[in-house]
Amino acid sequence: MLPEPDTDLCRDLAADLGRAGFTAEALRDAWGAAADDAIARGLRSPAARALGDRGDALAVLGRLLVLGMPQAEASVDHALVRAGAGGLVRLGLAEIDGGEVRPLAVVRPQSYADASGSGQWWIASDLDEAALGGPLPEDHVLGVGGASLTLAGLQLPTPAERALDIGAGCGIQALRARAHVGHVVATDISPRALSFTRLNALLNGIDGVEVRLGSLFEPVVGEQYDRVVSNPPFVITPRVADVPAYEYRDGGMVGDDVVAAFVRGVGAHLAPGGVAQLLGNWETRDGVPGLDRVRGWVESSPVPLDAWVVERESLDPLSYAELWVRDGGTLPGTPGFARLVDAWLDDFAARAVTEVGFGYLLLRRPADGSPTIARYETLHTALAGEGLGAHLAAALEAHDRVSALDDAGLAASVLLVAPDVTEARHHLPGAEDPTVIELRQGGGFGRALGVDPGLAALVGACDGDLPVGVLIDAIADLLEVDAGALRADLLPRVREFLFSGFLRFA
């Protein structure tokens, strides 16, 4: 575990990093885009080669704190005017031996952006495989990876009083939540992880983050929160003695039980109207699709929940096994790789698992106790940027508003087509009418939907001027169809388009 971080020393280190221009953008410029991308793949030599023998503060700190390469003590003292190399030692981030500073952790700049603005943090975490030169220790505290960034971007950018971050790790989700929430409780089973969370909060000058030790909801018995966020240790891991149990990814349960336990237990810790967001895996088992099993977890919650679950990817057992064996630092062709893969395959076979899904869960405790959202969908498209949290918040708001309207109320509403929506029409050669009309959104989940002429005409006419009912009547007259039948056909789809962001209330 790291020593208790000193507030003044963290402030000094932050000032030094800022003075050195220690930002993600500056480092990427220093060693180039290709080398920067290689670091994420565990290759540090291209970045080191690009820096050459540069001795400026940015280069010294880049080697030491990002690439995990020892540096001369005098160079580090010159780069860190206030904290010095000794400050890194007192924070547990480095050691000094014979005039050389050897990193014990990495401190990497991380840019962020959401609907409320952009900024940058410095995030400390354990040395990665490239710096260690081998597999990770089981108590490894992971830095900011792709999954962390995904969940951070999913967080609702709307104000709330209290938030809970379960499985805090290095603390990235707690820091992101604190931007919109008054107080955050961050929990983890790892004392070392909570030390990094505390250090990162102080290093970035963020107050209102409280850390507690424990598994899942044990540290918050009897408490409720407006937001719960979790990148839980959901990786499905064989429960056999010779398979490493990495704390950052393995919850110690069989199969996808850790995600099931979260789903079934989170409702009691949500205040009415509160929202929980998490990443997770789910197995397709004994012929039951993974999303159907997730639905069963939600329906078995003692507290009724709204649920919006998106499966972003699915892997066969072999691909899943290879992914996580490599993630732990055991590479193909090295001793033990095949043995570990076999352990995963045996584990999956024991439960008749044929596929593993990965995705996002948004769960809400309805203020009135009556769930109205039950969406379980597969969206294997690329995400449309940092604004996904804002998109989710807008979808919930639109759902609540449209749910309060009957068909007459919806017909009386004035709507606008979202500014990111485009239309494509495909014609057979020589044909006057299109064979396919497609609407596509540039933001949100980047949905692309085929529509018929009536719905396409309605969406195109929603310019904030006339009510929906008037527009439908006019379209019915144009298409020479019954207006009542067209209303019955289009209004349910208008509700869906409001939720998914193709349309919005004027």
Protein Blocks (a to p, Z undefined) as FASTA:
>chain_A
ZZdddfklmmmmmmmmmmnopafklmmmmnojklmmmmmnopaklmmmmnmmafbfklmm
mmmmmnopacdfklmmmmmmmnommlmmmnopacceehiacdfbdcdddddddfkbccdd
dddddddfklnopacdfklccdddfklmmmmmmpccbdcfbdcdehklnommmmmmmmmp
fbdcdddfbfklmmmmmmmmmmnopghiacdedehjlmmghiacfbdcddddfbccddbf
klccdfklpgoiahjllmmmmmmmmmmmpcehiacddddddddeehiafklmmmmmmmmp
mbdcddddddfbdcdfklmmmmmmmmnopaghiahklmmmmmmmmmmmmnopabdcdddd
dddddfklpafbdcddddfbdcebjklmmmmmmmmmmmmmmmmpcfklmmmpccdddfkb
ccdddddehiabdfbdcdddfbhnopacdddfklmmmmmmmnolacfklmmmmmmmmnop
afklmmmmmmmmmmmmmmnopaccZZ
